Amino acid sequence: MTNTVPSAVQAGGLSTPRRGAFRFPVWLAFLAPTVGVLLAITIFPLVYSLALSLHSWTMGSLQGWRFVGLSNFQMILRDDPYFWTSVRVTLTYVSAAVGLELVLGLGIALLLNRRADGRGGVVQTLLILPTMMTPVVVGIVWRLLYNPDLGFLNYVMSLMGIPPQNWLGDLRTALPAVLAADVWEWTPFVALVLLAGLRAMPPEPFEAGAIDGASGWQVFRYITLPLLTPTILVAVLIRLMDAFKTFDLVFVLTKGGPGMSTEVLSYYTYRYGFKFFHMGYAAALSYFLLVIVVVISQIFVRRLLRHEVEL
């Protein structure tokens, strides 16, 4: 059967494209809005902030942008001792928060994985409630709990004969108080991610371990933990990237105080940009934070890929 050209086409009602003529790809028309939005909300701010970091500009002053090159970055590394204090506080906060969330989340995931009576779904639903709350709401709730006069924590301590504490106003307790709020909010997320990894494991290695008479600790150490390592790396990577950007809890609970005991890098950058209005310096600070997050992310991604190759 031969292919024939319809008469309408032959008559000129429909024109067939000539060989070599430009044809606009239809997929580009569908992709263009998404690319435009992506450029508007990610690429443009990134390029704009990079250009701003190379200039000196105080928002609200009559003087415009003044190109200073890498002077802002040199000032951060050489002439700003408060920056290194903020870095120390940030590293302490991130390592303590993510470490506690990983340990507690793994324990909760192991307990939930043992439940076979059908009630685990209710527990998981209740467990995810803190993570569903916005950090600002979490900060307000914990600020009420920490209230030195009317807070629930001091009320419980008074029943035990312990004097009330100024949780957010004491240098010794301010950072642990913020850590407690962060751990309460994000431990359920880590637990549910690890629980998904536990339930995706193949049963054969555990059956072989039971046949060989392996103890519970040996099964966890030599079977569960190696198989769960990729999931652990993913959970820790997500939490690390988010913990380095923590701003809401610090802003609501302590505003970086007392002193600089809770002033993480994100709040330090905010203070320079929107309190002192040194926008060029704040942009340079934000790029230091970006570099730290990218480097740590690359380390975890390469470790994850290496582990998959080993498996």
C-alpha positions, 0 to 999 in steps of 0.5 A: 500500500503506497502512501499518498498525500491528502488532496487538501495538502496538495491543494494548498490547504495544508502546507508540508514543511520544507526540508531544512526549514526551522521547526520550533521545538514544542517541548521548549515552549512547555519548558520555558516557563519553568526555566524562567521561574528557576532563573528568577528565583535561584540563578539571578539572586545567586549572581546578584549576591556574588556581584554584591559581595565584591562591592561595598554598599551600605543600604540607605546611604547616598553612596552607591555600590563601590567596587572593592574586589575581594576586600570583604572576604579578606576582612572576614578572614583577617579582621573580624574575630567575631566571625570565627566566634560565630563559626565556632558556635555554628559548628558546635550547634550543628554537630550536637544537633545532628548527632543527637538527632541521629542517635535518637532517631535511630533508636526510635526507628528500631523500636518502631520497626519491631512493632507488628501489631498495626499500631505503628501507623498511629505512632508515626503520625503523632511522631511527625507532628513536630516536624510539620510545625514551622520553626517560628511556631516551634520557637514560640512554644519553647520560648513559653516553656523556657519563660523564667516566671511562668514557664512549665519547665521552671514550674516542674523544677519548683515542685522538685525544690530546684530554683528557677533558671533563666534558660535563654538568658544564661551563657551556660544554658542558652545554646543547649536550650536552642539545641533542645528545641531543634532536636525535638522538632527534627528527630522525628524526621530522621527517625522516619527516614531511617525507618523507611530504610529499615523496612526496605532491607532484604530479609535474607541476611537476617534469616541467615544470621538467625540460622547462624545463631547471631546475637541481636548486637551482632545482627545490628553491627554486621547486618543492619548498620552496613545495610542502613549506612546509605540511608543514614548518610542521606538523613545526615546530609539533609539535616546538616544542610538544614542545620547550617541554615538555622535562623528561625529558632535563634531569632525567636528564642535568643536573637543570638544572645546572651552575648554571642553564645547562640549567634550562628552564621546565618543570624550573624549574616542577618545582623550585618545585612539588616541591622547594620545595613552593610549589604556587601559584607553580608553577601560575602558572609553568605557566600562563606556559609554557602561554601561550607555547606557545598563542601560538606555536601560533596564529602557526604555525596562522595562517601555515599557513592563510594559505599554504593560501589563497595556494596 
